[in-house]
Amino acid sequence: MGLKLGIFGTGYAGLVTSVCLAQLGHTVTAIDKDPDIVASLSDGRPTIHEPGLPELLTNNLQTGRLRFTTQAEDAMAAAEIVFLCVGTPPRADGRADLAQVEEVARTIAPLLDGYKLIVEKSTVPARTADWIDWTIRRLAGREHPFDVASNPEFLREGSAVRDFLQPDRIVIGADSSRARSLLLDLYEPSFECPIVVTSVTTAELIKQTANAFLATRISFINMISDLCEKLGVDVTTVASSVGLDSRIGGHFLSAGLGFGGSCLPKDLSSLIKVAEDNGVDVSMLRDVEHINTARVDRLLAKVERALWVLRDKVIGILGVAFKPDTDDIRGAPSLGVVPRLHGAGSILRIYDPAAGPNLQRLYPPDDRLTYANSALEAARDAHALLILTDWNEFRSLDLGQLRSLMRTPIIVDGRNLFEPAQVQAAGFEYYSLGRGEATLRVEPKRVYV
Ligand SMILES: NC(=O)c1ccc[n+]([C@@H]2O[C@H](COP(=O)([O-])OP(=O)(O)OC[C@H]3O[C@@H](n4cnc5c(N)ncnc54)[C@H](O)[C@@H]3O)[C@@H](O)[C@H]2O)c1
């Protein structure tokens, strides 16, 4: 039989969690303090772009297993388990901003009416559960039994529904047997993957460690990519060959513009702060950050190398989401590239299959920045085309047609989408990252080496 669940926060993580847990047969009341989000979701209109989500949303609203509200009381009254899926954005000093988490703890405290299991799904620094526990105890008024557990979420935007329903593992951090068995009741009947049961603090650290490690792999291959460029070697060959080693594996070894999004950068900087606050030397992780932030400079240097003067050059930009299959632009490299080219006087034509409206809120159209409805429209009369996100639809562009539309056939590819020989054969000057100076126009002899 399904459990009754309350979920605070219906952003990228909370909405996917809500629809997927309802899909598994649980009764979910999802709370968001943003009334526009609640109204839209209650009408079956998804507020984020995520493959598979619209169908699950409609289906579970119809069955009555899923509803959305702005009223915390509605959810708390019925819920056996309450999930925290609110945001934990970075503060200016790199630490996680836990204001949303604290606000939910303060909201929950006076609403306790019998045992509740309160579960962190938001990614938080180690020992945050202690603070939640302390806050609720202080504000609850009367003595009510409750536990705080950790059940970190590992979904990836763009494949979040699949990741939630077919996870590699589930991590349950619980310090009481009651909390442990409730979370096992929730997951064990529906999932065959390994379920790691551990302490709350361990679970909190597992999530931040996983993201810091993924970020490290990306910066590692980007560091090697810079060396490849100097040596005339193709980093994609190096990475795929290295990844064939079963001790290493091929994931998160794509050289390019680096990592972005709302998770990897902030979870890395948060872990660095936790470690430094505890007197542990994590200078290696500082280098991971440093390599990543330098990627945008590296790409822009290539744009200048390709175009020389940037003022009045028409540049088509393909992709502004931080990764394909999402409309999320938080922490995206495009947020570094767009304002700098705009500030340099370039004329930008931007296209993204899903994230255009989100960028438009930050950078409204003007006489030097417009939004196109297709990749071809962005490329028309452009002096160069800049690829910032590896959407599949860009891979299948007709290069001949693209070339015929552009004023000068130049592609600067921040995601290494194409084979240099293939693009050059179609008549383009092609600049990518880590594919050897061999791909650059300034050393034409080496193109054919
Ligand atoms: N985005 C991801 O792919 C992902 C994956 C794994 C883990 N996480 C973690 O999940 C957490 C949420 O991330 P997100 O990307 O979904 O954030 P988000 O900003 O998209 O969503 C947060 C939501 O919480 C709502 N909210 C804030 N305070 C509230 C309150 N007091 N009561 C009710 N609702 C409230 C906001 O209105 C917003 O809709 C973060 O800690 C993040 O690190 C995210």
The ligand as an SDF file (V2000), in Angstrom:
LIG
                    3D

 44 48  0  0  0  0  0  0  0  0999 V2000
   18.2030   20.1950  -10.1760 N   0  0  0  0  0  0  0  0  0  0  0  0
   18.6990   18.9740  -10.0900 C   0  0  0  0  0  0  0  0  0  0  0  0
   18.9250   18.3000  -11.0980 O   0  0  0  0  0  0  0  0  0  0  0  0
   18.9920   18.3700   -8.7470 C   0  0  0  0  0  0  0  0  0  0  0  0
   19.4300   17.0330   -8.6850 C   0  0  0  0  0  0  0  0  0  0  0  0
   19.7180   16.4900   -7.4330 C   0  0  0  0  0  0  0  0  0  0  0  0
   19.5910   17.2640   -6.3020 C   0  0  0  0  0  0  0  0  0  0  0  0
   19.1870   18.5560   -6.4140 N   0  0  0  0  0  0  0  0  0  0  0  0
   19.0700   19.3620   -5.1880 C   0  0  0  0  0  0  0  0  0  0  0  0
   17.6920   19.5380   -4.9120 O   0  0  0  0  0  0  0  0  0  0  0  0
   17.4870   20.8350   -4.3260 C   0  0  0  0  0  0  0  0  0  0  0  0
   16.4750   21.5970   -5.1560 C   0  0  0  0  0  0  0  0  0  0  0  0
   17.0470   21.8620   -6.4130 O   0  0  0  0  0  0  0  0  0  0  0  0
   16.1630   22.4060   -7.6200 P   0  0  0  0  0  0  0  0  0  0  0  0
   17.0410   22.4720   -8.7910 O   0  0  0  0  0  0  0  0  0  0  0  0
   14.9130   21.6060   -7.6950 O   0  0  0  0  0  0  0  0  0  0  0  0
   15.8230   23.8830   -7.0560 O   0  0  0  0  0  0  0  0  0  0  0  0
   14.7140   24.8850   -7.5930 P   0  0  0  0  0  0  0  0  0  0  0  0
   15.2010   26.2250   -7.2280 O   0  0  0  0  0  0  0  0  0  0  0  0
   14.4080   24.5620   -9.0230 O   0  0  0  0  0  0  0  0  0  0  0  0
   13.4080   24.5430   -6.7460 O   0  0  0  0  0  0  0  0  0  0  0  0
   13.2170   24.9220   -5.4260 C   0  0  0  0  0  0  0  0  0  0  0  0
   11.7110   25.1550   -5.2270 C   0  0  0  0  0  0  0  0  0  0  0  0
   11.4470   25.2750   -3.8330 O   0  0  0  0  0  0  0  0  0  0  0  0
   10.4410   26.2630   -3.6600 C   0  0  0  0  0  0  0  0  0  0  0  0
   10.5130   26.7500   -2.2660 N   0  0  0  0  0  0  0  0  0  0  0  0
   11.4510   27.5340   -1.6860 C   0  0  0  0  0  0  0  0  0  0  0  0
   11.1660   27.7220   -0.4010 N   0  0  0  0  0  0  0  0  0  0  0  0
   10.0210   27.0560   -0.1410 C   0  0  0  0  0  0  0  0  0  0  0  0
    9.2240   26.8770    1.0090 C   0  0  0  0  0  0  0  0  0  0  0  0
    9.5510   27.4330    2.1780 N   0  0  0  0  0  0  0  0  0  0  0  0
    8.1100   26.1350    0.9170 N   0  0  0  0  0  0  0  0  0  0  0  0
    7.7580   25.5640   -0.2640 C   0  0  0  0  0  0  0  0  0  0  0  0
    8.4860   25.6980   -1.3840 N   0  0  0  0  0  0  0  0  0  0  0  0
    9.5940   26.4410   -1.3320 C   0  0  0  0  0  0  0  0  0  0  0  0
   10.7780   27.3040   -4.6970 C   0  0  0  0  0  0  0  0  0  0  0  0
    9.6560   28.1300   -4.9840 O   0  0  0  0  0  0  0  0  0  0  0  0
   11.2010   26.4320   -5.8800 C   0  0  0  0  0  0  0  0  0  0  0  0
   10.1070   26.1380   -6.7140 O   0  0  0  0  0  0  0  0  0  0  0  0
   18.8590   21.5020   -4.2720 C   0  0  0  0  0  0  0  0  0  0  0  0
   19.4380   21.2750   -3.0080 O   0  0  0  0  0  0  0  0  0  0  0  0
   19.6430   20.7720   -5.3150 C   0  0  0  0  0  0  0  0  0  0  0  0
   21.0200   20.7800   -5.0820 O   0  0  0  0  0  0  0  0  0  0  0  0
   18.8680   19.1300   -7.5950 C   0  0  0  0  0  0  0  0  0  0  0  0
  1  2  1  0
  2  3  2  0
  2  4  1  0
  4  5  1  0
  4 44  2  0
  5  6  2  0
  6  7  1  0
  7  8  2  0
  8  9  1  0
  8 44  1  0
  9 10  1  0
  9 42  1  0
 10 11  1  0
 11 12  1  0
 11 40  1  0
 12 13  1  0
 13 14  1  0
 14 15  2  0
 14 16  1  0
 14 17  1  0
 17 18  1  0
 18 19  2  0
 18 20  1  0
 18 21  1  0
 21 22  1  0
 22 23  1  0
 23 24  1  0
 23 38  1  0
 24 25  1  0
 25 26  1  0
 25 36  1  0
 26 27  1  0
 26 35  1  0
 27 28  2  0
 28 29  1  0
 29 30  1  0
 29 35  2  0
 30 31  1  0
 30 32  2  0
 32 33  1  0
 33 34  2  0
 34 35  1  0
 36 37  1  0
 36 38  1  0
 38 39  1  0
 40 41  1  0
 40 42  1  0
 42 43  1  0
M  CHG  2   8   1  16  -1
M  END
$$$$
